[in-house]
């Protein structure tokens, strides 16, 4: 099976978890988009749900597909969030944010009773860090924030380049919230909890892509079949 076929299999399995009346968090990225499409088929078949999108791209897709939407202001507690991941380890610790929606994704995940990750099997790793860690920062004081991030990264025993993410037009990539992203190419993160706590102390850091203690389960599509981890 191709990578896309594997992602679609995981997305369809996740769509089968949705029950009538659920309040859902709708993730962002290529795998999450396949879930939204699979969910929309069930909605067209009569399933009654409401969703909170984690990005403007997901919002646009859900609206096109006819999925009813709400906001966390109107629906502050969600039953289930389905989202992808750039990496996950055996403890369901994640790196997310390759699509630039990490802030909204984390807010929605934190408001959910369950978060189930869908991915192809290549996203599972023994140790986080092979995928660059996205760190969302405010544009003001970028240089000072960058130096502070480099200092805390070194303090927790990691090292690597911090690269300002670029947009297709060559300028800095801007998130839906108007922030920039520094991608930390660390190679390995031996102490993700320590790094997450240290990054949270930097005033210019809005959020980071370490999702710790949020995912309750994962659906991984592999050539050998679907693998389920944790509470599905």
N, C-alpha and C positions, 0 to 999 in steps of 0.2 A: 504493500500500500504506500502511496505517496504521503508526504507530510500533510498535505491538505486533506487527504482521505482520513488520516488518523485524527486530525483536528475535528473533522466533521463527525466522526464516530463518537468522540468525547462529548461534543456539543449536543448530539442527539440523545446520548445517555443522560446528560444533565437536564435536558428539556423534559425527559420522562419523570424527573423528580418533582416537577411543579404540580401542585394540586390546586383545585378550584378555590378561588378566594385569596390566594397568596399575594403578599406584598413583596415585590422583588427588587433587588438591586441588579442593574444591567451593566455589565462590565464593558471595558473598552479594549480594542485590539482585534486582530484577525480571527482568533479563536472565539472570542466573545461575540463577534459579529455573526459567526456561524450559529451560536446559541440563540441569538436574537431572531435569526431567520427561522430556526427550528421551533422556537417558542411561538412565533407569529403564525406558523401553520396550525398549531394547537389552538391559538386564539381564534383563528378563522373557522376552526371546527367547533367552537362554542365554549372554550375555556375562558373563565372570567378571572383576570388578574389585573394588577396595576403595577407599573414599574417606575423606578427612579434611575435615570440614566447617569452614568459617571462621566460623560463628556458630551460636548455638542455634537460630535460625530455620531455617537450612539443615540442621542436624542433624535437626530435627523433620520437615522435608519429606522428606529422604532416608530416614529410618526409615519414614515412611508409604508411600513409593514402593518400599520393599524393596531399597534399595541397601546392600550391606554396608559397614560403617564401621570405621575404625581410628583410632588416635591417632598423633601424631608421636613419642610416647614408644616406641610399638611399631613404627612405620614411619617412621623419621626422614628417609628419602630418597624423594621422590616423582618420578614420571615426568613428570607434566603437571598443571598447574593451569589451570582455565578459570574466568575471572572477568570481570565487567563493569568499566566505568570511567565516571567522571563526565566526564572529559575525557582526550584523548590528542592528542599532537602528532606531527609527522612523524618524530621521533626515538624514538617509542614511550615517551616520558615521559608519566606519568599523574598525574591527580588522582583519588583514590579516597577513600571514606569517607562518601559521602552517606547510606549506610545505617547508619553507625555501627560498622562491623566492621573498620575499617582496621588495627588492631593485629594481630588474628588473620589477616587477609588478607595482611598483609605477612610475617608469620612463615611462613605456609604457602607463599607465593610464593618466599621465600628458600630454602625446603627443596626446591624443585622444579627439575628439570633444564630444563623449559620452562614458560613462562607465556604462554598465549594469551588475549588480550582479545577479548570479543565485545560488539558495540555496534551501534546504528544510526549511520548516517553523520553525524548531527548532533553526535555527541560529538567528532568530529575538529576540532581548532582549529589555527590557525597559531601561537598563543602561549597557554600555560597561564594561567589566572587568572580567566577569565570565571565559572567555577563557584567558589563559595567554598571555600577550602582548609580542610578539617577538621584541627584540632589537638587531639589527645586529651591531657587533663591530669588530674592527681590533684586531688580536691576540696580537700585541705588546701593552704592558702596560695594560693587561687585568685587573689586580687587581685594578689599579688606576681608570680605566674606570668604573669598577663595583662599587667602592665606590662613584664615582661622580654620577652615575645613582641612587644609593640608596638615596643620599642626595637630588637630585631634586625630586624624587618620594615623599619623605617625605615632601618636601617644598610645594608641591601642594596638600597636604592633603591625599595622598594615602599611603599605606604600604603593604608590603608582601615580600616574598622570591624571590631572583634572582637566577635562576638555569641555569647553563651552559648546553646547549642542547648536548646530547650525540648521537653519531652515532651508527650504529648497531654493529660495531666492538669494542665498548666501549670507543673509543677516542672521542674528541670533534667533533660535527657535523660541517662540513664545507660547506658554501654556494657555488654556482657556481663561485662567486667572490673570494673564498678563505677566507672568514670571518667567525667568530664564531657568535652564537646567544645566548643571555641571555634571558630567558623567565621569565617575571615578573608576578608572581602569586599575583595579586592585589585584586581579588574578585569583586571590583567595582572601576570605574574611574568616579568620579564626575565632573572633569574638564578636559576633553580630550584635548581641545585646549591649555590650560595652560601646560599640561604635554608634549604635542607635541612640543611646543615652547621651553620648558626647556630642553628636550632631545636634541634638535637641537643645543644647545650651547656647548655640550660636545664634545671635539675634537675626542675622540676615538669612538664615535657613528657614524656609517656609515648611518644608516637609522632605522626607527622604524615602527611598524605595524599599527599605527593609520593612516587610510586613511580618511582624512577630506576634504570635498568639492570636491571630485573627482568623486564619483558615482553620476550619474544622474538619475538612475532608478534601480529597482530590480524586479526580477521574483522569487517569492517564491512558491514552490510546497507544498501544504498542503493536508491533507485527504479530506478537503472540496473543493479542486480544486486549480487552479492557482490564486495567488494574485499578482497584479502588482502595484508597488509603483513608484511614480515619473514619469520621462520622459522615456518612453520605446520606 
